[in-house]
Amino acid sequence: MNFDAFWQTHRRFLMGIAAGLVLFLIAEAILGSTVGSRHKRGKSSIQSQNKILRSSKWYGSSSVTELRQRLNELDDRAGNLVGRTLPVLPEAYQPEEGQSWRQHYIQLSGDVREDLIPWALRQNVEVDESLGLPPTSPNEPQKIQKVLRGLAVVEQVVRLAVASGAEKVDDMEISTRAPKRIRGLGDSVLDLTPVSLEVHLPDEKVHTFVQALLQHQPPLGLDQLSVTPPDKRGRARRVYVQLAAGGMPQLEEEL
């Protein structure tokens, strides 16, 4: 087999190898403090791998198997790094065997509403009844997973807020819009779900809530946090929170 024929036949898979390297290097950079320098090294490494792929004159079936294995290893490693930094879809939020994502979304979102909102009200905490869910239910499995990742974050933050002495949790939004680009990195490699909400707390309870957010394990993907001055009575503050849940995009392979 000559390389031209092999490249045409396996072009998408080989490009997947390069994409896998991108996922691994970007996810690894999340945990470091020198994203810029690591990105440069990652870009150089990817270029080197591409040169190797293009200059090789022979790939047998064993080489393809080895490349596939390497791609899977990189994907697993990158997913693990993401999970250590951003909230992923919890096991409890996964559909049961044989259940479609659409059916699962309708059932799970209803169950969370019926459980979380009455529970908060029993603690004298008012919660936005939408829970930040989009007004129109998503249909595609990938979008459903994005929204459910956000819902899992909302549930955990609401429970933290109630435990911290909050009075109200509102202005929730689970966004399915594409996140902003990171300068120098182009489109985001990670499949992110931005989440925002506002928590109303007595002045003396703000510190407790913020500490709970920062110390929560696994991490809640805290992106931004701002606290308003006390109200006119000097008693209550609002804490505006932006978070991001994340996952690895699914790479398509063609062999």
Rosetta blueprint (number, residue, H / E / L):
1 M L
2 N L
3 F H
4 D H
5 A H
6 F H
7 W H
8 Q H
9 T H
10 H H
11 R H
12 R H
13 F H
14 L H
15 M H
16 G H
17 I H
18 A H
19 A H
20 G H
21 L H
22 V H
23 L H
24 F H
25 L H
26 I H
27 A H
28 E H
29 A H
30 I H
31 L L
32 G L
33 S L
34 T L
35 V H
36 G H
37 S H
38 R H
39 H H
40 K H
41 R H
42 G H
43 K H
44 S H
45 S H
46 I H
47 Q H
48 S H
49 Q H
50 N H
51 K H
52 I H
53 L H
54 R H
55 S H
56 S L
57 K L
58 W L
59 Y L
60 G L
61 S H
62 S H
63 S H
64 V H
65 T H
66 E H
67 L H
68 R H
69 Q H
70 R H
71 L H
72 N H
73 E H
74 L H
75 D H
76 D H
77 R H
78 A H
79 G H
80 N H
81 L H
82 V H
83 G H
84 R L
85 T L
86 L L
87 P L
88 V L
89 L L
90 P L
91 E H
92 A H
93 Y H
94 Q L
95 P L
96 E L
97 E L
98 G L
99 Q L
100 S L
101 W H
102 R H
103 Q H
104 H H
105 Y H
106 I H
107 Q H
108 L H
109 S H
110 G H
111 D H
112 V H
113 R H
114 E H
115 D H
116 L H
117 I H
118 P H
119 W H
120 A H
121 L H
122 R H
123 Q L
124 N L
125 V L
126 E E
127 V E
128 D L
129 E L
130 S L
131 L L
132 G L
133 L L
134 P L
135 P L
136 T L
137 S L
138 P L
139 N L
140 E L
141 P H
142 Q H
143 K H
144 I H
145 Q H
146 K H
147 V H
148 L H
149 R H
150 G H
151 L H
152 A H
153 V H
154 V H
155 E H
156 Q H
157 V H
158 V H
159 R H
160 L H
161 A H
162 V H
163 A H
164 S L
165 G L
166 A L
167 E L
168 K E
169 V E
170 D E
171 D E
172 M E
173 E E
174 I E
175 S L
176 T L
177 R L
178 A L
179 P L
180 K L
181 R L
182 I E
183 R L
184 G L
185 L L
186 G E
187 D L
188 S L
189 V L
190 L L
191 D E
192 L E
193 T E
194 P E
195 V E
196 S E
197 L E
198 E E
199 V E
200 H E
201 L E
202 P E
203 D H
204 E H
205 K H
206 V H
207 H H
208 T H
209 F H
210 V H
211 Q H
212 A H
213 L H
214 L H
215 Q H
216 H L
217 Q L
218 P L
219 P L
220 L L
221 G L
222 L E
223 D E
224 Q E
225 L E
226 S E
227 V E
228 T L
229 P L
230 P L
231 D L
232 K L
233 R L
234 G L
235 R L
236 A E
237 R E
238 R E
239 V E
240 Y E
241 V E
242 Q E
243 L E
244 A E
245 A E
246 G E
247 G E
248 M L
249 P L
250 Q L
251 L L
252 E L
253 E L
254 E L
255 L L
